[in-house]
Amino acid sequence: MVRTVVAGLDGSAESRAAAEWAAREASSRDLPLKLLHVSEPVPEPTAQAPLLGGETLQYWSEKIPRDAADDIRLRHPGLEVEMQNVSGRPAEILAEAADDAELLVLGSGRLSGISGFLLGSVGLAVVAHVDRPVVLVRAGEEAADEHEPDPAGTAAAGTPFRPVVLGLDVDDPDDSMIGFAFEEAARRETALRVVSGWNLPPYYVYGLSLDPQYHDEIARQKAAGLSEILTVWRHKYPTVEVVEMSRPGSPGRLLVDASHEASLVVVGRRVRRRSFGAHIGPVTHAVLHHCTVPVAVLPHH
């Protein structure tokens, strides 16, 4: 089966931005794009009842993905675009679509939190439970935003891409996350900035006040561990410039700071097989709430 890039679509500004980002990603990967519009099931009389302006709910549920597909085909000639309109529980339909996708792209809302397409349990359930990469895109995201400004300081899609940022836990590295980040950087022909935040072990805190060398020694150990993890990947992707950043402090805050100059942020989410709750981890939670650039969330064990 040929994998696709799937974009969830609900007609909102954030979902339209997600569909456009997904189109660019599908083109770069030479994959088809599927636009998936999921609507909650409603009784037939409600679906056929005229709304303000005379159109029915069913009319709009068909028009939204059709118009989006037409617009994307115009902007991306040669890209294979499929549209699908499905009635059902959005979280379940999106999760099923992700199973057969290369990645799933969704819109996310205002900077103060996840909203819009990812409102409440639906979006969080998708991010927290699917086994494929999920990319979240903000409303208003444009192609030029991912590129370095031109000499005049203006955003332009013709300039080189900004770096890809990867959040990496040195004590629990995951090959799928690292490989995804390197692939994205290689595809964009840009640098990969690997950010690793750490805190001092509790038993060092008291000794640190007596001997500051403790801090320096731990810093050296963490930096050496990060370099060791990335050595094999540097050989596998020799054209990708790698910038290592091992710092004390909150990993989430460090990633948010690094995202200001990034085209994409890659973070992980530990796979949990519990049937209740939608837990994505504190670092990923912080990144989703405060990053303004697209964020790729990858499940890992």
C-alpha positions in Angstrom: 0.0 0.0 0.0 1.3 3.5 -0.9 1.4 5.7 2.1 0.0 9.1 2.0 0.3 12.4 3.9 -3.1 13.0 5.6 -4.4 16.4 6.6 -7.4 16.8 8.9 -9.7 19.5 7.6 -12.7 21.2 9.3 -12.8 24.5 7.4 -11.1 26.6 10.1 -8.1 28.8 9.4 -5.8 26.4 11.3 -6.9 23.4 9.4 -6.4 25.2 6.1 -2.9 26.1 7.1 -2.3 22.4 8.1 -3.6 21.3 4.7 -1.3 23.7 2.9 1.7 22.6 5.0 0.8 18.9 4.3 0.7 19.7 0.6 4.2 21.0 0.6 5.4 18.1 2.7 3.7 15.6 0.4 5.3 17.2 -2.6 8.8 17.0 -1.0 8.2 13.4 -0.1 6.7 12.6 -3.6 3.6 11.2 -1.9 -0.1 11.7 -2.4 -2.1 14.0 -0.2 -5.4 13.0 1.4 -7.7 15.7 2.8 -9.9 14.2 5.4 -13.0 16.0 6.6 -14.7 14.4 9.6 -18.1 15.5 10.8 -20.0 14.3 13.8 -23.0 12.1 12.7 -26.3 14.0 12.8 -29.9 12.8 12.0 -30.8 13.0 8.4 -33.5 15.7 8.9 -30.8 17.9 10.5 -28.3 17.3 7.8 -30.8 18.3 5.1 -32.3 21.3 7.0 -31.4 24.6 5.5 -28.9 26.8 7.5 -28.4 30.6 7.3 -28.2 31.4 3.6 -30.2 28.3 2.5 -27.4 25.7 2.3 -27.6 22.5 4.3 -25.1 21.0 6.7 -24.5 18.3 4.3 -23.8 20.8 1.5 -21.1 22.5 3.7 -19.6 19.2 4.8 -19.0 18.3 1.1 -18.0 21.8 0.0 -15.2 22.3 2.6 -12.9 19.5 1.4 -13.8 19.9 -2.3 -12.8 23.6 -2.3 -9.7 22.9 -0.3 -8.6 20.2 -2.7 -9.3 22.5 -5.7 -7.2 25.3 -4.2 -4.3 22.9 -3.4 -4.3 21.5 -6.9 -3.9 25.0 -8.3 -1.0 25.8 -6.0 0.7 22.5 -6.3 0.3 21.2 -9.9 1.3 17.6 -10.2 0.5 16.7 -6.6 -2.0 13.9 -6.3 -4.8 15.1 -4.0 -7.6 12.9 -2.7 -10.5 14.2 -0.6 -12.6 12.2 1.8 -15.7 13.2 3.7 -16.4 10.9 6.6 -19.1 11.0 9.3 -18.2 9.5 12.6 -16.3 10.2 15.8 -13.4 12.5 14.8 -10.8 11.0 17.1 -11.5 7.5 16.0 -11.6 8.3 12.3 -8.3 10.4 12.4 -6.6 7.7 14.4 -7.6 5.0 11.8 -6.4 7.3 9.0 -3.1 7.7 10.7 -2.5 4.0 10.7 -2.0 4.0 6.9 -0.4 7.4 6.7 3.2 8.5 6.4 2.2 11.3 8.8 -0.9 13.0 9.9 -1.1 16.8 9.9 -3.6 18.8 12.0 -4.3 22.4 12.7 -3.8 23.8 16.2 -5.2 27.0 17.5 -4.3 30.1 19.5 -0.9 30.5 21.2 -2.3 30.1 24.7 -3.2 26.5 24.2 -4.5 23.8 21.8 -7.8 24.8 20.3 -9.6 24.9 17.0 -9.3 21.5 15.4 -7.6 20.1 18.5 -10.2 21.3 20.9 -10.6 19.1 24.0 -10.4 15.4 24.0 -10.6 14.9 20.2 -7.2 16.4 19.3 -5.5 15.4 22.4 -6.7 11.8 22.0 -5.3 11.8 18.4 -1.9 13.1 19.5 -1.7 10.9 22.5 -2.7 7.6 21.0 -1.8 7.3 17.3 1.4 5.3 16.4 2.4 7.5 13.5 4.0 11.0 13.5 1.5 13.9 14.0 2.4 17.4 12.8 0.6 20.3 14.3 0.4 23.6 12.3 -0.7 27.0 13.6 -3.3 29.2 11.8 -1.6 31.7 9.5 1.5 29.4 8.9 2.9 30.2 5.5 5.7 28.7 3.4 7.9 31.8 3.8 7.8 31.5 7.6 10.0 28.4 7.4 12.7 30.2 5.5 15.5 32.6 6.4 14.7 36.2 5.7 16.2 37.7 2.5 18.9 40.4 2.6 16.2 43.0 3.1 14.9 41.2 6.2 11.7 40.0 4.5 10.4 36.5 4.8 10.7 34.7 1.4 10.1 31.1 0.3 13.1 31.3 -2.0 15.7 31.6 0.7 17.2 28.6 2.6 15.1 26.8 5.2 15.5 27.6 8.9 17.0 24.8 11.0 15.0 21.8 12.2 15.1 21.5 16.0 15.1 18.1 17.7 14.4 17.7 21.5 16.4 14.8 22.7 16.6 13.1 26.1 20.2 11.8 26.4 19.1 9.2 29.0 16.4 7.8 26.7 17.2 8.5 23.0 14.8 7.1 20.4 16.1 6.2 16.9 12.8 6.9 15.2 12.7 10.4 16.4 16.4 11.1 15.5 15.9 9.5 12.1 12.8 11.6 11.4 14.6 14.8 12.4 17.6 14.1 10.2 15.4 13.2 7.3 13.5 16.4 7.6 16.7 18.5 7.8 18.2 16.6 4.8 15.0 17.1 2.8 15.1 20.8 3.6 18.9 21.0 3.0 19.2 22.8 6.3 20.9 22.3 9.7 19.7 20.2 12.5 19.8 21.7 16.0 19.6 19.1 18.7 18.5 20.5 22.1 19.0 18.5 25.3 18.0 20.0 28.6 18.9 18.5 32.0 18.7 19.2 35.7 21.2 18.3 38.4 20.5 15.1 40.3 19.0 15.9 43.8 22.0 14.4 45.6 24.4 16.9 43.9 22.5 20.0 44.9 24.0 20.3 48.4 27.5 19.4 47.2 27.3 22.0 44.4 27.3 24.8 46.9 30.6 23.5 48.3 32.2 22.5 45.0 31.2 24.2 41.8 33.2 21.6 39.8 30.3 19.1 40.3 28.2 21.2 37.8 31.0 21.4 35.3 31.6 17.7 35.4 27.9 16.8 34.9 27.8 19.3 32.0 30.7 17.6 30.4 29.1 14.2 30.8 25.8 15.3 29.3 27.5 17.0 26.4 29.7 13.9 25.7 26.6 11.7 25.9 24.8 13.8 23.4 27.8 13.7 21.0 28.1 10.0 21.3 24.4 9.4 20.4 24.7 11.6 17.3 28.0 10.2 16.0 26.4 7.4 14.0 23.8 9.8 12.6 26.4 12.3 11.5 28.0 9.5 9.4 24.6 8.4 8.0 23.7 12.0 7.0 27.1 13.7 6.2 25.5 16.6 4.4 23.4 17.7 7.4 25.1 20.2 9.6 24.5 19.3 13.3 24.5 21.8 16.1 24.5 20.3 19.6 23.0 22.2 22.5 23.3 20.6 25.9 22.2 23.0 28.6 21.0 22.8 32.2 17.3 23.8 32.6 13.8 22.9 31.5 13.9 21.0 28.2 10.5 22.5 27.3 11.7 26.0 27.8 14.9 25.4 25.9 13.0 24.0 23.0 10.5 26.9 22.9 13.4 29.3 22.9 15.1 27.4 20.0 11.9 27.2 18.0 12.0 31.0 17.4 14.6 30.4 14.6 13.3 27.0 13.4 11.3 25.7 10.5 10.1 22.6 12.4 10.4 21.3 16.0 10.5 17.5 16.6 9.5 16.1 20.0 8.6 12.7 21.3 5.7 11.2 23.2 6.1 8.0 25.2 3.6 5.3 24.1 1.2 4.4 26.8 -1.2 1.6 26.3 -3.7 2.7 29.0 -7.3 3.0 27.6 -8.0 6.2 29.6 -6.5 9.7 29.6 -4.6 11.6 27.0 -1.0 12.0 28.3 1.6 13.6 26.1 4.3 14.4 28.6 5.3 17.8 30.1 7.9 18.7 27.5 5.7 18.0 24.5 2.8 19.7 26.3 4.9 22.9 26.8 6.1 22.8 23.2 2.6 22.5 21.8 1.4 25.4 23.9 4.1 27.8 23.2 5.8 27.1 19.9 4.6 29.1 16.9 6.2 26.9 14.2 5.0 23.4 13.1 5.6 20.7 15.7 6.1 17.0 14.9 5.1 14.6 17.7 6.5 11.1 17.4 5.5 8.2 19.5 8.3 6.2 21.1 8.7 3.3 23.6 
